[in-house]
Amino acid sequence: KKTLFFAGAMFLSLFTQAQNFHIEDANDPTDIYLSGDVVEVSDLGDVVTEAGYFNFKVRNISNDTIKVRAKLVEVINGLPEEGPQALQFCFSKDCYTDIVIDRVYPTDGQYAEISAGDTHRDDDFDHIANFYEPDNGENVDYTFRFFEVEVNEDGEVLGEIGDPLLITYRYNPTLSTPD
């Protein structure tokens, strides 16, 4: 039985991959976010001052080049009737304001290609920002799922590999309110 268990465990390990990346604050690379972490901001998004922005970078922590995509998987108390323009998500050369749950970003089969030990961008372009303040004063949560993809020699995405990383961006209007 021990041999069978050991062989089964070894076989399963061939098909599992660890997470090859993490999210870091673009303004402080030592501030690292792992799966399940919540980033809280107290300001509404402002394109002039970048208030309410979570500027981030995806860092490859493996020894190989990886390709990463992202998907909005959950919204709590957000995306009002005015439409999805209440959220801005910029990732891998493009900014999106028509964010839709379960749509993959970048769109059109693209992905962020990240060399070993590097980040996908050299600037602070990539960010998440909320422009919607609910009437009830509640938090607004947007949960994004970042994941690695396998790509064939033609650059076509074949599917997901490895473990995804879930990050929740939270607009908390009471975060900076004094007691």
RAHUMO-V537340 format. One record per backbone hydrogen bond with DSSP energy under -0.5 kcal/mol. CO is the residue of the C=O (numbers start at 0). NH is the residue of the N-H. Records with the same first field share a line. If there is no record, write none. Layout:
BEGIN
CO: NH + NH
END
This chain:
BEGIN
0: 4
1: 5
2: 6
3: 7
4: 8
5: 9
6: 10
7: 11
8: 12
9: 13
10: 13 + 14
11: 14 + 15
19: 60 + 61
21: 58
22: 32
23: 56
24: 27
27: 24 + 30
29: 31
30: 24
32: 22
33: 36
36: 167
37: 39
38: 169
40: 171
45: 49
49: 52
50: 45
51: 129
52: 54
53: 55 + 127
54: 25
56: 23 + 58
57: 119
58: 21 + 60
59: 116
61: 116
65: 113
66: 148
67: 111
68: 146
69: 104
70: 72 + 144
71: 101
73: 142
74: 76
75: 140
79: 82
82: 85
83: 86 + 98
85: 130 + 131
87: 128
88: 90 + 95
89: 126
90: 93
93: 90
95: 88
99: 102
102: 71
104: 69
106: 109
110: 112
111: 67 + 113
113: 65
114: 117
117: 59
125: 55
126: 89
127: 53
128: 87
129: 44
131: 133
133: 136
139: 170
140: 75
141: 143 + 168
142: 72 + 73
143: 145 + 166
144: 70
145: 164
146: 68
147: 160
149: 157 + 158
151: 154
155: 151
158: 149
160: 147
164: 145 + 166
165: 35 + 36
166: 143 + 168
167: 38 + 169
168: 141 + 170
169: 40 + 171
170: 139 + 172
171: 174
173: 176
END
